[in-house]
């Protein structure tokens, strides 16, 4: 294998790992915020400390989409 093909393969693996990491981050945070169980002791206890995770997840997802799309276009432009 040539060096460029190894670098291209590793760049693809990094992009895939980033997508998987952001997906796992989203699932964990959404499950913690909206999961089927009680927040702590009952449905109303400590709800004053609950925060909506969607604004943070939107920012994280937006940055991840920009990085992945940019990386994908650079990945496609490299020669094999």
N, C-alpha and C positions, 0 to 999 in steps of 0.2 A: 504494500500500500504506500502511496505517496503521502508526503507530509500534509498536503492540502486536503486530501480526502480524509485523513485522520482528524485534522482540525475541523473540517466540515461536519464530520460525524459527531465529534464532541460538542460542537456548537448546537447541533440538533438535539443532543441529549440534554444540554443545559436548558434549552428552550422548553423542552418537554417537562423537565424537572420543575421549572418555574410555574408552568401551567398546573401541574399536579400539586405543588406547594400552595398556590393561591386557592385552588379548589378545596384542599383539605382545611386551610385556614377559614374559608367561608363556611364550610359544613360544621366545623367545630363551633364557631361563633354563633351561627344561626341555631344550632342544636342547643347551645347553652342558653340563648335568649328566649327561644320559642319552643323549647323541648316539651315533651309530654308530661314531665313531672313537675312537682312544685318547685318554685324558685329556691326556697330554703326549708322552711318549716311548714308553711301552708301557702295557699294561693295569694294571700294578702300580706303576709309578714315580709318585711324588707322590700316591698315594692317601691318605696320611696327612693331606694338606692338603684333601682333598675334603670338602665339607659338603653336607648334604641341603638342597635349596632349597625343599622343600615347606612348612616352617613359615612362612618369609617370604612365599611366594606365597599361602598361606592368609590371612595377615593383610592383604596387599595386596588380594586378591580380596574379602575380607569388607568392608573399608572401601569399595572400589569399588562393591560391590553396594548398600551402604547409601546412598552418595552418588547412585548412578544411580536407585535406587528413589525416594528422596526428591525428586530433581530431576524424575523422570518424573511423580510425583503433583503437584508444583507446576506443571509444564509443562501438565498436563491441566486444571488449575484456572484457568489464565489464559484470558481471553476473547479471541476472535478479532475 
